[in-house]
């Protein structure tokens, strides 16, 4: 566990309590001291934390994650899978690929509203049952399976398999960053979005509610907006269009009524989505078909609750819209 703020610390606490062999490390002296006082499994040096590691969670500040992926990849063996928890995925995925780590890096993002800051705000129950985006790729599919199985077992996570580029657009549409006026604006935007199913899926899957950065430290929120700036520009263009409609509706009762009805219909979709469970099995070497299933599932607003890897096949339990 590299980086033990509120998310990294919560992962560390949960895995420890579930009986996993886990070690944390953080470059911040105050955090390391706090970990010592809490008697957490903690290493004094990064190399110690990574020794014999099967899965490395990277949970530092968003801006530091690309360099962390490269550094941790250099210090670990080929059998170690890397995953992160940052709120922007396409940039870090491309960075990992450019530096030869793409084959064992699985971009990740647990979707949770944060009320605390740092290890002081961490809790072993914070991420329980939450939506957790994981980005599968053909070259890192075995790593995806390993991380997905761990998250399902240890956290009861609802795993949303999503392409990095789609994740960034969806988070820009579904999140509260930047905060803008009102439910009508957000609902109207979702109604018109071509990616509506994925947005609604991510907004509803998490047991802690829609994606939010409103409880996070200011620098983290600023980093997320910067890293996600392309998707945010597109969203702000949509916001401008809908705000123009709202301004026009101030003196037009019929138009105002249509906008409110539109918002209510989206809210109904959020509350009444019907999901059905199914099992999907794939031959261990049939990566193309497996990857197609995973990305289609996330794009349609579905998620995984189990991943079981056998000698000759992999089995997923998935919930998807009926």
Order of alpha helices (4+ residues) and beta strands (2+ residues): alpha-alpha-alpha-beta-alpha-beta-alpha-beta-beta-beta-alpha-beta-alpha-alpha-alpha-alpha-alpha-alpha-beta-alpha-beta-beta
